[in-house]
């Protein structure tokens, strides 16, 4: 409990990263098309309950860009989910 696990793999069949739904695990390809630390952050965002942004390429949750911005709602959502993981209730 209380952990998120990340794995860096040789290939993911053309995608940069994935966080299987309902897990606290993410995978990032060794050679992503964007910054690898950004891909890791994006996938952790999914684990913390964030969904893809569809209207702003500067946002972390917009796919395939180097955007890093989070909205106030995304910050609140991810903090709430992270606390649930730490407390062992999520």
N, C-alpha and C positions, 0 to 999 in steps of 0.2 A: 504494500500500500504506500501511497505517497510518492510514487515515482512515475516518470515518463521516460521511456526508452527510445533512443534514436539509433538507427543503423544506416551506415553509408555503404551502398552496394554498387557493384560494377555497372549494372544496367537495370532500368525499369521499363524497358520497352518503349522508349521515346518520351516518357513523362519525367519531370524534374523530381517529383516527390509524391508520397502518398501516406495518408494516415487512415488505416482501415477503420470504418465506422464502429464505434462501441469499444475501441481499444485505447490504450495509452501508449501506443507504439507508432513510430513513424519511420519511413524509409526515404533516403535522399540518394539520387544517383551520383556517382563519382564525377560526372562531367555535365552538370546542369547548364541550361541555356542562360541562366541568370545567376547572381551571386549565391553561392551555396549556403551562406549563413542566412540569407533571406528566405531560401527554400525551407530551411530548418524552422525558422520563425513562423512561416506560413503554415507549415504542417502542425506545429505546436498550437497555433491558433485554432486549427480544426479540433484538436484534442480538447481545447478549452472552450469549445462550443461556438466558435465563430464560423460564419458561412462566407462563401465567395462574394466579394463586392463586384458589381457589374457596371458601375458607372464612373469609376475614378481610378485611373491607372497608377496614381500615386499612393494608393492604399495597399497595405500589406496583404490583404485578402483578395486582391485582384490577381488573377492568374497570369503567369508568364511575363511579369515585369519586375523591375527592381524597386517598386514602391514599398515604403516602409511605414506609412502613416496609419494610425488607428484612430477611430472616432471615439468620443467619450463613451458612447454606448458599448463599443467593443472593449474598451478598457475595463469598464464596469463588469461586463459579462465574463471576461477572462479572469479578472480578479476573484469574482464569486466562484467560478469553476475551480480555479487553482486552490482556493481555500477549502473547497469540498474535497479535493484530492488529498491535501495535507491532513485534513481531519478524518480521512478514511470513509467519507460518506458518498463519494462519487467514484 
